[in-house]
Amino acid sequence: MRLLLVKLLLTPLLMVTVSWSARRWGPGIGGLLAGLPLTSGPISIYLWAEQGPGFAAAAAANSLLSLTPVALFSVVYSRLGFLAISIGLILAPHKAPPKLQIRS
């Protein structure tokens, strides 16, 4: 019961702290703090306490392995996104859009 109470309070408290830090010190610090393993860290501790160190170690290794496709997607998306914007700007007409007329 005690571990359940810690689970219910600790992780949301960490998220609120990150949100408050972003408001206080800006999005740069907020992004830096949000990039930390503030949710996976406590979850690994919970797994260790409930399932044992072997299970927690396997879960941690697999969670690191699961970040590989996320990183690959981010790199490919950033490269293709820039390419799509470049092609769109080249192919776009170079005149201003017509003004909207508001009827009264």
N, C-alpha and C positions, 0 to 999 in steps of 0.2 A: 504493500500500500504506500509505503514511504517513497519507493522508487517511482511509482506512478505520479505522485504529487510533484516530485522533482522534474519528471518529464513534462508535466502540464505547465509548470511555471518557468523552467530555465530557458527552454528554446524560444518561447514567445518574448521573454524578457531580453534575450540577446537581440532579437529582431527589432524590438522597440528601441533598444540602445543604438543600433545602427541607424535607424530612421531618425532618431533625435540627433545623432552626430552629423548626419547629412544636412539636417536643417540648421544646425548650429555652425558647422565649419565648411559647408558647401558640398557640392556634388563630387568633387575630387576625393575628399576624405570619405564620403559616404560610399563611393564606388570601391575605394581601397578596402574599407571594412567589409563591404558586402561580398567581396571576392574571397574573404577568409572562410575557412570551413566552419562557419558558425552553426550550421545545422548538422552537417555530417560528423563533426567532432563529438558533440554530445550523443548523437545516435550510436556512434562507435562505442562510446563508454557504456551506454545502456545495453547494447548487445553483449559487451564483455561481461557486464554484471549479471545478465539474465541467461546467456547461452554458453558462456565460457570463453577463454582466450583464443582457442583454436577457431571457433566460429567467427569471432570478431576479427581475427587476423585475415581469414578468408574473405569476409565481407569487405574489409578495408582494401585488400588487394583487388578485388573485383570492382569496387567503386572507382578506384584509380584507373583500372583498365577501361571502364565505361566512359571515361573522359576523353579517350582517344578519338572516337567518332565525333564528339562534340567539337573538339579542337580542329579536326579535319574539315568539318562542315563550316566552321567560322572562317577558316583560311580560304576555302573555295568560294564561299559566299562573298567575302570581301573582294576577292579578285574579280569574280563575275559581275558583282554589283557595280564596280567601277567601270568595267567594260560595257555593261548595258547602258549606263548613264552616258558614257562617251559616245556610243553609237547613236543613242537617242538625241543627243545634242547635235550630232553631225547631220542626222536625217531630218531633224525638226525644221519647219519653215522659219526663216529668219525675219519674220515680220511680227509685229505686235498683234495680239488678238483684238477683234473688234470690241469697241466699248459697248457696255450694256446700257440699254435705254430703259429708264424707269418711267413708267406711265403713272400719271397722277390722277 
